[in-house]
Amino acid sequence: MTVRLPAELDAKLEEIAAAEHVSKHALLLQGAQLIAARRDRGAQIAEAVDFVRAHDAELLERLADA
């Protein structure tokens, strides 16, 4: 895969990679992994909220009326 970056972003990634003592490739992999993990975590949270709403619907309704 080839990734074309704007010069300013490329320079910033070079700076960060140097500070972290990793390659730009490794830095981009870390970023992609963070995005994927965040997306997975968001889906898990949404599923948990849906479960609570369904499982505790009566309780939530009573609390709303209190």
PQR file of N, CA, C, O and H, with PARSE charges and radii, in Angstrom:
ATOM      1  N   MET A   1       0.846  -1.164   0.000 -0.4000 1.5000
ATOM      2  CA  MET A   1       0.000   0.000   0.000 -0.0000 2.0000
ATOM      3  C   MET A   1       0.899   1.237   0.000  0.5500 1.7000
ATOM      4  O   MET A   1       1.916   1.289   0.693 -0.5500 1.4000
ATOM      5  N   THR A   2       0.509   2.196  -0.770 -0.4000 1.5000
ATOM      6  CA  THR A   2       1.210   3.474  -0.806 -0.0000 2.0000
ATOM      7  C   THR A   2       0.303   4.528  -0.200  0.5500 1.7000
ATOM      8  O   THR A   2      -0.879   4.618  -0.533 -0.5500 1.4000
ATOM      9  H   THR A   2      -0.317   2.153  -1.332  0.4000 1.0000
ATOM     10  N   VAL A   3       0.865   5.314   0.684 -0.4000 1.5000
ATOM     11  CA  VAL A   3       0.100   6.393   1.311 -0.0000 2.0000
ATOM     12  C   VAL A   3       0.766   7.706   0.939  0.5500 1.7000
ATOM     13  O   VAL A   3       1.950   7.915   1.203 -0.5500 1.4000
ATOM     14  H   VAL A   3       1.825   5.240   0.955  0.4000 1.0000
ATOM     15  N   ARG A   4       0.001   8.575   0.332 -0.4000 1.5000
ATOM     16  CA  ARG A   4       0.515   9.901  -0.018 -0.0000 2.0000
ATOM     17  C   ARG A   4       0.004  10.890   1.013  0.5500 1.7000
ATOM     18  O   ARG A   4      -1.202  11.033   1.219 -0.5500 1.4000
ATOM     19  H   ARG A   4      -0.961   8.406   0.118  0.4000 1.0000
ATOM     20  N   LEU A   5       0.930  11.559   1.649 -0.4000 1.5000
ATOM     21  CA  LEU A   5       0.583  12.500   2.708 -0.0000 2.0000
ATOM     22  C   LEU A   5       0.936  13.915   2.287  0.5500 1.7000
ATOM     23  O   LEU A   5       1.910  14.122   1.563 -0.5500 1.4000
ATOM     24  H   LEU A   5       1.909  11.442   1.481  0.4000 1.0000
ATOM     25  N   PRO A   6       0.158  14.884   2.729 -0.5600 1.5000
ATOM     26  CA  PRO A   6       0.558  16.272   2.516  0.2800 2.0000
ATOM     27  C   PRO A   6       1.911  16.502   3.213  0.5500 1.7000
ATOM     28  O   PRO A   6       2.195  15.895   4.245 -0.5500 1.4000
ATOM     29  N   ALA A   7       2.719  17.363   2.649 -0.4000 1.5000
ATOM     30  CA  ALA A   7       4.072  17.598   3.160 -0.0000 2.0000
ATOM     31  C   ALA A   7       4.072  17.969   4.640  0.5500 1.7000
ATOM     32  O   ALA A   7       4.922  17.504   5.399 -0.5500 1.4000
ATOM     33  H   ALA A   7       2.488  17.856   1.810  0.4000 1.0000
ATOM     34  N   GLU A   8       3.129  18.796   5.047 -0.4000 1.5000
ATOM     35  CA  GLU A   8       3.076  19.241   6.443 -0.0000 2.0000
ATOM     36  C   GLU A   8       2.797  18.068   7.390  0.5500 1.7000
ATOM     37  O   GLU A   8       3.418  17.959   8.446 -0.5500 1.4000
ATOM     38  H   GLU A   8       2.438  19.174   4.430  0.4000 1.0000
ATOM     39  N   LEU A   9       1.870  17.202   7.011 -0.4000 1.5000
ATOM     40  CA  LEU A   9       1.560  16.034   7.835 -0.0000 2.0000
ATOM     41  C   LEU A   9       2.733  15.065   7.843  0.5500 1.7000
ATOM     42  O   LEU A   9       3.057  14.494   8.884 -0.5500 1.4000
ATOM     43  H   LEU A   9       1.365  17.291   6.153  0.4000 1.0000
ATOM     44  N   ASP A  10       3.370  14.874   6.700 -0.4000 1.5000
ATOM     45  CA  ASP A  10       4.531  13.996   6.616 -0.0000 2.0000
ATOM     46  C   ASP A  10       5.636  14.480   7.548  0.5500 1.7000
ATOM     47  O   ASP A  10       6.258  13.679   8.246 -0.5500 1.4000
ATOM     48  H   ASP A  10       3.107  15.337   5.854  0.4000 1.0000
ATOM     49  N   ALA A  11       5.878  15.782   7.559 -0.4000 1.5000
ATOM     50  CA  ALA A  11       6.909  16.347   8.434 -0.0000 2.0000
ATOM     51  C   ALA A  11       6.544  16.140   9.902  0.5500 1.7000
ATOM     52  O   ALA A  11       7.404  15.816  10.720 -0.5500 1.4000
ATOM     53  H   ALA A  11       5.372  16.432   6.992  0.4000 1.0000
ATOM     54  N   LYS A  12       5.281  16.324  10.227 -0.4000 1.5000
ATOM     55  CA  LYS A  12       4.836  16.135  11.612 -0.0000 2.0000
ATOM     56  C   LYS A  12       5.011  14.680  12.034  0.5500 1.7000
ATOM     57  O   LYS A  12       5.446  14.404  13.152 -0.5500 1.4000
ATOM     58  H   LYS A  12       4.582  16.587   9.562  0.4000 1.0000
ATOM     59  N   LEU A  13       4.674  13.749  11.144 -0.4000 1.5000
ATOM     60  CA  LEU A  13       4.855  12.333  11.454 -0.0000 2.0000
ATOM     61  C   LEU A  13       6.331  11.981  11.623  0.5500 1.7000
ATOM     62  O   LEU A  13       6.683  11.180  12.489 -0.5500 1.4000
ATOM     63  H   LEU A  13       4.320  13.973  10.236  0.4000 1.0000
ATOM     64  N   GLU A  14       7.191  12.574  10.801 -0.4000 1.5000
ATOM     65  CA  GLU A  14       8.645  12.378  10.946 -0.0000 2.0000
ATOM     66  C   GLU A  14       9.096  12.824  12.331  0.5500 1.7000
ATOM     67  O   GLU A  14       9.865  12.135  12.999 -0.5500 1.4000
ATOM     68  H   GLU A  14       6.905  13.225  10.098  0.4000 1.0000
ATOM     69  N   GLU A  15       8.607  13.984  12.749 -0.4000 1.5000
ATOM     70  CA  GLU A  15       8.967  14.551  14.051 -0.0000 2.0000
ATOM     71  C   GLU A  15       8.505  13.630  15.192  0.5500 1.7000
ATOM     72  O   GLU A  15       9.265  13.349  16.119 -0.5500 1.4000
ATOM     73  H   GLU A  15       7.981  14.544  12.206  0.4000 1.0000
ATOM     74  N   ILE A  16       7.274  13.176  15.111 -0.4000 1.5000
ATOM     75  CA  ILE A  16       6.731  12.300  16.153 -0.0000 2.0000
ATOM     76  C   ILE A  16       7.467  10.961  16.166  0.5500 1.7000
ATOM     77  O   ILE A  16       7.821  10.454  17.231 -0.5500 1.4000
ATOM     78  H   ILE A  16       6.657  13.405  14.358  0.4000 1.0000
ATOM     79  N   ALA A  17       7.693  10.397  14.997 -0.4000 1.5000
ATOM     80  CA  ALA A  17       8.393   9.113  14.902 -0.0000 2.0000
ATOM     81  C   ALA A  17       9.795   9.215  15.498  0.5500 1.7000
ATOM     82  O   ALA A  17      10.237   8.313  16.210 -0.5500 1.4000
ATOM     83  H   ALA A  17       7.405  10.809  14.132  0.4000 1.0000
ATOM     84  N   ALA A  18      10.487  10.302  15.211 -0.4000 1.5000
ATOM     85  CA  ALA A  18      11.830  10.491  15.762 -0.0000 2.0000
ATOM     86  C   ALA A  18      11.775  10.598  17.286  0.5500 1.7000
ATOM     87  O   ALA A  18      12.604  10.014  17.984 -0.5500 1.4000
ATOM     88  H   ALA A  18      10.128  11.035  14.633  0.4000 1.0000
ATOM     89  N   ALA A  19      10.804  11.341  17.793 -0.4000 1.5000
ATOM     90  CA  ALA A  19      10.669  11.506  19.242 -0.0000 2.0000
ATOM     91  C   ALA A  19      10.324  10.183  19.926  0.5500 1.7000
ATOM     92  O   ALA A  19      10.732   9.944  21.062 -0.5500 1.4000
ATOM     93  H   ALA A  19      10.131  11.816  17.226  0.4000 1.0000
ATOM     94  N   GLU A  20       9.577   9.332  19.238 -0.4000 1.5000
ATOM     95  CA  GLU A  20       9.160   8.039  19.792 -0.0000 2.0000
ATOM     96  C   GLU A  20      10.164   6.924  19.482  0.5500 1.7000
ATOM     97  O   GLU A  20      10.011   5.798  19.956 -0.5500 1.4000
ATOM     98  H   GLU A  20       9.245   9.527  18.315  0.4000 1.0000
ATOM     99  N   HIS A  21      11.183   7.239  18.691 -0.4000 1.5000
ATOM    100  CA  HIS A  21      12.209   6.266  18.284 -0.0000 2.0000
ATOM    101  C   HIS A  21      11.595   5.077  17.545  0.5500 1.7000
ATOM    102  O   HIS A  21      11.940   3.922  17.793 -0.5500 1.4000
ATOM    103  H   HIS A  21      11.307   8.154  18.306  0.4000 1.0000
ATOM    104  N   VAL A  22      10.675   5.395  16.629 -0.4000 1.5000
ATOM    105  CA  VAL A  22      10.060   4.378  15.775 -0.0000 2.0000
ATOM    106  C   VAL A  22      10.056   4.898  14.341  0.5500 1.7000
ATOM    107  O   VAL A  22      10.297   6.081  14.098 -0.5500 1.4000
ATOM    108  H   VAL A  22      10.395   6.334  16.427  0.4000 1.0000
ATOM    109  N   SER A  23       9.784   4.011  13.405 -0.4000 1.5000
ATOM    110  CA  SER A  23       9.671   4.436  12.008 -0.0000 2.0000
ATOM    111  C   SER A  23       8.302   5.064  11.772  0.5500 1.7000
ATOM    112  O   SER A  23       7.382   4.888  12.571 -0.5500 1.4000
ATOM    113  H   SER A  23       9.589   3.050  13.603  0.4000 1.0000
ATOM    114  N   LYS A  24       8.176   5.794  10.674 -0.4000 1.5000
ATOM    115  CA  LYS A  24       6.855   6.330  10.313 -0.0000 2.0000
ATOM    116  C   LYS A  24       5.882   5.188  10.067  0.5500 1.7000
ATOM    117  O   LYS A  24       4.703   5.282  10.408 -0.5500 1.4000
ATOM    118  H   LYS A  24       8.923   5.938  10.025  0.4000 1.0000
ATOM    119  N   HIS A  25       6.376   4.117   9.477 -0.4000 1.5000
ATOM    120  CA  HIS A  25       5.530   2.947   9.236 -0.0000 2.0000
ATOM    121  C   HIS A  25       4.948   2.431  10.556  0.5500 1.7000
ATOM    122  O   HIS A  25       3.743   2.199  10.659 -0.5500 1.4000
ATOM    123  H   HIS A  25       7.334   4.041   9.200  0.4000 1.0000
ATOM    124  N   ALA A  26       5.802   2.254  11.554 -0.4000 1.5000
ATOM    125  CA  ALA A  26       5.339   1.773  12.860 -0.0000 2.0000
ATOM    126  C   ALA A  26       4.369   2.767  13.490  0.5500 1.7000
ATOM    127  O   ALA A  26       3.383   2.368  14.110 -0.5500 1.4000
ATOM    128  H   ALA A  26       6.781   2.443  11.470  0.4000 1.0000
ATOM    129  N   LEU A  27       4.641   4.038  13.334 -0.4000 1.5000
ATOM    130  CA  LEU A  27       3.762   5.073  13.875 -0.0000 2.0000
ATOM    131  C   LEU A  27       2.382   5.018  13.221  0.5500 1.7000
ATOM    132  O   LEU A  27       1.365   5.116  13.907 -0.5500 1.4000
ATOM    133  H   LEU A  27       5.442   4.362  12.830  0.4000 1.0000
ATOM    134  N   LEU A  28       2.347   4.862  11.902 -0.4000 1.5000
ATOM    135  CA  LEU A  28       1.071   4.757  11.198 -0.0000 2.0000
ATOM    136  C   LEU A  28       0.315   3.488  11.594  0.5500 1.7000
ATOM    137  O   LEU A  28      -0.912   3.503  11.692 -0.5500 1.4000
ATOM    138  H   LEU A  28       3.174   4.783  11.345  0.4000 1.0000
ATOM    139  N   LEU A  29       1.039   2.392  11.821 -0.4000 1.5000
ATOM    140  CA  LEU A  29       0.388   1.166  12.298 -0.0000 2.0000
ATOM    141  C   LEU A  29      -0.243   1.384  13.668  0.5500 1.7000
ATOM    142  O   LEU A  29      -1.365   0.943  13.919 -0.5500 1.4000
ATOM    143  H   LEU A  29       2.036   2.379  11.742  0.4000 1.0000
ATOM    144  N   GLN A  30       0.476   2.063  14.548 -0.4000 1.5000
ATOM    145  CA  GLN A  30      -0.067   2.362  15.878 -0.0000 2.0000
ATOM    146  C   GLN A  30      -1.338   3.198  15.764  0.5500 1.7000
ATOM    147  O   GLN A  30      -2.322   2.942  16.457 -0.5500 1.4000
ATOM    148  H   GLN A  30       1.387   2.422  14.344  0.4000 1.0000
ATOM    149  N   GLY A  31      -1.308   4.184  14.898 -0.4000 1.5000
ATOM    150  CA  GLY A  31      -2.481   5.032  14.701 -0.0000 2.0000
ATOM    151  C   GLY A  31      -3.665   4.249  14.171  0.5500 1.7000
ATOM    152  O   GLY A  31      -4.792   4.434  14.631 -0.5500 1.4000
ATOM    153  H   GLY A  31      -0.508   4.391  14.335  0.4000 1.0000
ATOM    154  N   ALA A  32      -3.419   3.377  13.208 -0.4000 1.5000
ATOM    155  CA  ALA A  32      -4.496   2.559  12.645 -0.0000 2.0000
ATOM    156  C   ALA A  32      -5.065   1.619  13.702  0.5500 1.7000
ATOM    157  O   ALA A  32      -6.276   1.409  13.764 -0.5500 1.4000
ATOM    158  H   ALA A  32      -2.504   3.226  12.834  0.4000 1.0000
ATOM    159  N   GLN A  33      -4.190   1.053  14.535 -0.4000 1.5000
ATOM    160  CA  GLN A  33      -4.656   0.164  15.599 -0.0000 2.0000
ATOM    161  C   GLN A  33      -5.501   0.925  16.619  0.5500 1.7000
ATOM    162  O   GLN A  33      -6.507   0.405  17.099 -0.5500 1.4000
ATOM    163  H   GLN A  33      -3.206   1.224  14.486  0.4000 1.0000
ATOM    164  N   LEU A  34      -5.102   2.138  16.947 -0.4000 1.5000
ATOM    165  CA  LEU A  34      -5.883   2.953  17.882 -0.0000 2.0000
ATOM    166  C   LEU A  34      -7.269   3.264  17.328  0.5500 1.7000
ATOM    167  O   LEU A  34      -8.263   3.194  18.050 -0.5500 1.4000
ATOM    168  H   LEU A  34      -4.284   2.561  16.557  0.4000 1.0000
ATOM    169  N   ILE A  35      -7.329   3.603  16.054 -0.4000 1.5000
ATOM    170  CA  ILE A  35      -8.620   3.903  15.426 -0.0000 2.0000
ATOM    171  C   ILE A  35      -9.511   2.665  15.433  0.5500 1.7000
ATOM    172  O   ILE A  35     -10.695   2.755  15.758 -0.5500 1.4000
ATOM    173  H   ILE A  35      -6.521   3.659  15.467  0.4000 1.0000
ATOM    174  N   ALA A  36      -8.951   1.513  15.077 -0.4000 1.5000
ATOM    175  CA  ALA A  36      -9.732   0.274  15.056 -0.0000 2.0000
ATOM    176  C   ALA A  36     -10.215  -0.083  16.460  0.5500 1.7000
ATOM    177  O   ALA A  36     -11.365  -0.488  16.634 -0.5500 1.4000
ATOM    178  H   ALA A  36      -7.989   1.440  14.813  0.4000 1.0000
ATOM    179  N   ALA A  37      -9.348   0.062  17.459 -0.4000 1.5000
ATOM    180  CA  ALA A  37      -9.731  -0.250  18.837 -0.0000 2.0000
ATOM    181  C   ALA A  37     -10.811   0.698  19.333  0.5500 1.7000
ATOM    182  O   ALA A  37     -11.746   0.275  20.013 -0.5500 1.4000
ATOM    183  H   ALA A  37      -8.414   0.391  17.317  0.4000 1.0000
ATOM    184  N   ARG A  38     -10.688   1.978  18.997 -0.4000 1.5000
ATOM    185  CA  ARG A  38     -11.693   2.959  19.412 -0.0000 2.0000
ATOM    186  C   ARG A  38     -13.047   2.632  18.793  0.5500 1.7000
ATOM    187  O   ARG A  38     -14.083   2.735  19.448 -0.5500 1.4000
ATOM    188  H   ARG A  38      -9.929   2.322  18.445  0.4000 1.0000
ATOM    189  N   ARG A  39     -13.023   2.241  17.531 -0.4000 1.5000
ATOM    190  CA  ARG A  39     -14.274   1.890  16.844 -0.0000 2.0000
ATOM    191  C   ARG A  39     -14.908   0.649  17.475  0.5500 1.7000
ATOM    192  O   ARG A  39     -16.118   0.603  17.696 -0.5500 1.4000
ATOM    193  H   ARG A  39     -12.181   2.157  16.999  0.4000 1.0000
ATOM    194  N   ASP A  40     -14.071  -0.362  17.763 -0.4000 1.5000
ATOM    195  CA  ASP A  40     -14.569  -1.573  18.419 -0.0000 2.0000
ATOM    196  C   ASP A  40     -15.136  -1.244  19.796  0.5500 1.7000
ATOM    197  O   ASP A  40     -16.184  -1.761  20.181 -0.5500 1.4000
ATOM    198  H   ASP A  40     -13.088  -0.325  17.583  0.4000 1.0000
ATOM    199  N   ARG A  41     -14.445  -0.388  20.530 -0.4000 1.5000
ATOM    200  CA  ARG A  41     -14.895  -0.014  21.875 -0.0000 2.0000
ATOM    201  C   ARG A  41     -16.220   0.733  21.795  0.5500 1.7000
ATOM    202  O   ARG A  41     -17.104   0.513  22.623 -0.5500 1.4000
ATOM    203  H   ARG A  41     -13.593   0.032  20.217  0.4000 1.0000
ATOM    204  N   GLY A  42     -16.367   1.602  20.820 -0.4000 1.5000
ATOM    205  CA  GLY A  42     -17.622   2.329  20.642 -0.0000 2.0000
ATOM    206  C   GLY A  42     -18.779   1.384  20.378  0.5500 1.7000
ATOM    207  O   GLY A  42     -19.877   1.585  20.896 -0.5500 1.4000
ATOM    208  H   GLY A  42     -15.648   1.780  20.148  0.4000 1.0000
ATOM    209  N   ALA A  43     -18.541   0.357  19.576 -0.4000 1.5000
ATOM    210  CA  ALA A  43     -19.583  -0.633  19.287 -0.0000 2.0000
ATOM    211  C   ALA A  43     -19.935  -1.423  20.541  0.5500 1.7000
ATOM    212  O   ALA A  43     -21.106  -1.722  20.774 -0.5500 1.4000
ATOM    213  H   ALA A  43     -17.649   0.195  19.155  0.4000 1.0000
ATOM    214  N   GLN A  44     -18.934  -1.766  21.351 -0.4000 1.5000
ATOM    215  CA  GLN A  44     -19.190  -2.486  22.597 -0.0000 2.0000
ATOM    216  C   GLN A  44     -20.029  -1.645  23.550  0.5500 1.7000
ATOM    217  O   GLN A  44     -20.944  -2.157  24.195 -0.5500 1.4000
ATOM    218  H   GLN A  44     -17.982  -1.523  21.161  0.4000 1.0000
ATOM    219  N   ILE A  45     -19.721  -0.367  23.639 -0.4000 1.5000
ATOM    220  CA  ILE A  45     -20.473   0.528  24.519 -0.0000 2.0000
ATOM    221  C   ILE A  45     -21.911   0.656  24.035  0.5500 1.7000
ATOM    222  O   ILE A  45     -22.842   0.618  24.839 -0.5500 1.4000
ATOM    223  H   ILE A  45     -18.977   0.049  23.115  0.4000 1.0000
ATOM    224  N   ALA A  46     -22.098   0.807  22.734 -0.4000 1.5000
ATOM    225  CA  ALA A  46     -23.451   0.914  22.180 -0.0000 2.0000
ATOM    226  C   ALA A  46     -24.258  -0.350  22.470  0.5500 1.7000
ATOM    227  O   ALA A  46     -25.437  -0.264  22.813 -0.5500 1.4000
ATOM    228  H   ALA A  46     -21.342   0.838  22.081  0.4000 1.0000
ATOM    229  N   GLU A  47     -23.635  -1.519  22.337 -0.4000 1.5000
ATOM    230  CA  GLU A  47     -24.319  -2.776  22.647 -0.0000 2.0000
ATOM    231  C   GLU A  47     -24.685  -2.848  24.124  0.5500 1.7000
ATOM    232  O   GLU A  47     -25.775  -3.303  24.472 -0.5500 1.4000
ATOM    233  H   GLU A  47     -22.677  -1.588  22.059  0.4000 1.0000
ATOM    234  N   ALA A  48     -23.784  -2.403  24.992 -0.4000 1.5000
ATOM    235  CA  ALA A  48     -24.053  -2.424  26.429 -0.0000 2.0000
ATOM    236  C   ALA A  48     -25.206  -1.493  26.781  0.5500 1.7000
ATOM    237  O   ALA A  48     -26.066  -1.849  27.588 -0.5500 1.4000
ATOM    238  H   ALA A  48     -22.899  -2.033  24.709  0.4000 1.0000
ATOM    239  N   VAL A  49     -25.232  -0.313  26.188 -0.4000 1.5000
ATOM    240  CA  VAL A  49     -26.316   0.637  26.439 -0.0000 2.0000
ATOM    241  C   VAL A  49     -27.644   0.052  25.963  0.5500 1.7000
ATOM    242  O   VAL A  49     -28.651   0.158  26.663 -0.5500 1.4000
ATOM    243  H   VAL A  49     -24.534  -0.024  25.533  0.4000 1.0000
ATOM    244  N   ASP A  50     -27.654  -0.556  24.795 -0.4000 1.5000
ATOM    245  CA  ASP A  50     -28.874  -1.189  24.284 -0.0000 2.0000
ATOM    246  C   ASP A  50     -29.355  -2.289  25.228  0.5500 1.7000
ATOM    247  O   ASP A  50     -30.553  -2.418  25.480 -0.5500 1.4000
ATOM    248  H   ASP A  50     -26.836  -0.643  24.226  0.4000 1.0000
ATOM    249  N   PHE A  51     -28.414  -3.083  25.748 -0.4000 1.5000
ATOM    250  CA  PHE A  51     -28.774  -4.148  26.680 -0.0000 2.0000
ATOM    251  C   PHE A  51     -29.405  -3.569  27.940  0.5500 1.7000
ATOM    252  O   PHE A  51     -30.449  -4.044  28.387 -0.5500 1.4000
ATOM    253  H   PHE A  51     -27.441  -2.978  25.543  0.4000 1.0000
ATOM    254  N   VAL A  52     -28.779  -2.550  28.514 -0.4000 1.5000
ATOM    255  CA  VAL A  52     -29.306  -1.940  29.739 -0.0000 2.0000
ATOM    256  C   VAL A  52     -30.685  -1.354  29.490  0.5500 1.7000
ATOM    257  O   VAL A  52     -31.590  -1.524  30.308 -0.5500 1.4000
ATOM    258  H   VAL A  52     -27.931  -2.164  28.151  0.4000 1.0000
ATOM    259  N   ARG A  53     -30.851  -0.669  28.375 -0.4000 1.5000
ATOM    260  CA  ARG A  53     -32.163  -0.087  28.056 -0.0000 2.0000
ATOM    261  C   ARG A  53     -33.238  -1.161  27.942  0.5500 1.7000
ATOM    262  O   ARG A  53     -34.358  -0.971  28.417 -0.5500 1.4000
ATOM    263  H   ARG A  53     -30.116  -0.531  27.712  0.4000 1.0000
ATOM    264  N   ALA A  54     -32.910  -2.279  27.322 -0.4000 1.5000
ATOM    265  CA  ALA A  54     -33.884  -3.357  27.157 -0.0000 2.0000
ATOM    266  C   ALA A  54     -34.106  -4.107  28.472  0.5500 1.7000
ATOM    267  O   ALA A  54     -35.242  -4.394  28.849 -0.5500 1.4000
ATOM    268  H   ALA A  54     -32.000  -2.434  26.936  0.4000 1.0000
ATOM    269  N   HIS A  55     -33.017  -4.415  29.159 -0.4000 1.5000
ATOM    270  CA  HIS A  55     -33.083  -5.212  30.376 -0.0000 2.0000
ATOM    271  C   HIS A  55     -33.724  -4.444  31.529  0.5500 1.7000
ATOM    272  O   HIS A  55     -34.472  -5.025  32.316 -0.5500 1.4000
ATOM    273  H   HIS A  55     -32.095  -4.182  28.852  0.4000 1.0000
ATOM    274  N   ASP A  56     -33.445  -3.166  31.636 -0.4000 1.5000
ATOM    275  CA  ASP A  56     -33.913  -2.352  32.757 -0.0000 2.0000
ATOM    276  C   ASP A  56     -34.919  -1.294  32.331  0.5500 1.7000
ATOM    277  O   ASP A  56     -35.020  -0.243  32.963 -0.5500 1.4000
ATOM    278  H   ASP A  56     -32.838  -2.694  30.996  0.4000 1.0000
ATOM    279  N   ALA A  57     -35.660  -1.562  31.271 -0.4000 1.5000
ATOM    280  CA  ALA A  57     -36.605  -0.571  30.739 -0.0000 2.0000
ATOM    281  C   ALA A  57     -37.621  -0.145  31.787  0.5500 1.7000
ATOM    282  O   ALA A  57     -37.911   1.044  31.925 -0.5500 1.4000
ATOM    283  H   ALA A  57     -35.578  -2.416  30.757  0.4000 1.0000
ATOM    284  N   GLU A  58     -38.164  -1.108  32.527 -0.4000 1.5000
ATOM    285  CA  GLU A  58     -39.173  -0.777  33.537 -0.0000 2.0000
ATOM    286  C   GLU A  58     -38.574   0.101  34.635  0.5500 1.7000
ATOM    287  O   GLU A  58     -39.185   1.088  35.045 -0.5500 1.4000
ATOM    288  H   GLU A  58     -37.928  -2.073  32.415  0.4000 1.0000
ATOM    289  N   LEU A  59     -37.406  -0.249  35.100 -0.4000 1.5000
ATOM    290  CA  LEU A  59     -36.735   0.544  36.131 -0.0000 2.0000
ATOM    291  C   LEU A  59     -36.435   1.947  35.630  0.5500 1.7000
ATOM    292  O   LEU A  59     -36.663   2.923  36.345 -0.5500 1.4000
ATOM    293  H   LEU A  59     -36.909  -1.050  34.767  0.4000 1.0000
ATOM    294  N   LEU A  60     -35.930   2.057  34.421 -0.4000 1.5000
ATOM    295  CA  LEU A  60     -35.624   3.369  33.856 -0.0000 2.0000
ATOM    296  C   LEU A  60     -36.881   4.220  33.723  0.5500 1.7000
ATOM    297  O   LEU A  60     -36.837   5.433  33.926 -0.5500 1.4000
ATOM    298  H   LEU A  60     -35.744   1.264  33.840  0.4000 1.0000
ATOM    299  N   GLU A  61     -37.996   3.590  33.385 -0.4000 1.5000
ATOM    300  CA  GLU A  61     -39.261   4.320  33.268 -0.0000 2.0000
ATOM    301  C   GLU A  61     -39.714   4.827  34.637  0.5500 1.7000
ATOM    302  O   GLU A  61     -40.165   5.965  34.763 -0.5500 1.4000
ATOM    303  H   GLU A  61     -38.032   2.604  33.220  0.4000 1.0000
ATOM    304  N   ARG A  62     -39.592   3.980  35.662 -0.4000 1.5000
ATOM    305  CA  ARG A  62     -39.968   4.412  37.016 -0.0000 2.0000
ATOM    306  C   ARG A  62     -39.081   5.550  37.490  0.5500 1.7000
ATOM    307  O   ARG A  62     -39.567   6.492  38.114 -0.5500 1.4000
ATOM    308  H   ARG A  62     -39.225   3.055  35.560  0.4000 1.0000
ATOM    309  N   LEU A  63     -37.797   5.478  37.205 -0.4000 1.5000
ATOM    310  CA  LEU A  63     -36.882   6.554  37.594 -0.0000 2.0000
ATOM    311  C   LEU A  63     -37.228   7.851  36.876  0.5500 1.7000
ATOM    312  O   LEU A  63     -37.141   8.930  37.462 -0.5500 1.4000
ATOM    313  H   LEU A  63     -37.401   4.712  36.697  0.4000 1.0000
ATOM    314  N   ALA A  64     -37.615   7.750  35.624 -0.4000 1.5000
ATOM    315  CA  ALA A  64     -37.980   8.944  34.858 -0.0000 2.0000
ATOM    316  C   ALA A  64     -39.238   9.589  35.424  0.5500 1.7000
ATOM    317  O   ALA A  64     -39.383  10.811  35.382 -0.5500 1.4000
ATOM    318  H   ALA A  64     -37.685   6.874  35.148  0.4000 1.0000
ATOM    319  N   ASP A  65     -40.154   8.770  35.956 -0.4000 1.5000
ATOM    320  CA  ASP A  65     -41.405   9.286  36.510 -0.0000 2.0000
ATOM    321  C   ASP A  65     -41.246   9.809  37.932  0.5500 1.7000
ATOM    322  O   ASP A  65     -42.124  10.516  38.428 -0.5500 1.4000
ATOM    323  H   ASP A  65     -40.036   7.777  35.990  0.4000 1.0000
ATOM    324  N   ALA A  66     -40.145   9.476  38.592 -0.4000 1.5000
ATOM    325  CA  ALA A  66     -39.953   9.867  40.003 -0.0000 2.0000
ATOM    326  C   ALA A  66     -39.635  11.337  40.159  0.5500 1.7000
ATOM    327  O   ALA A  66     -39.449  11.813  41.279 -0.5500 1.4000
ATOM    328  H   ALA A  66     -39.433   8.902  38.189  0.4000 1.0000
TER
END
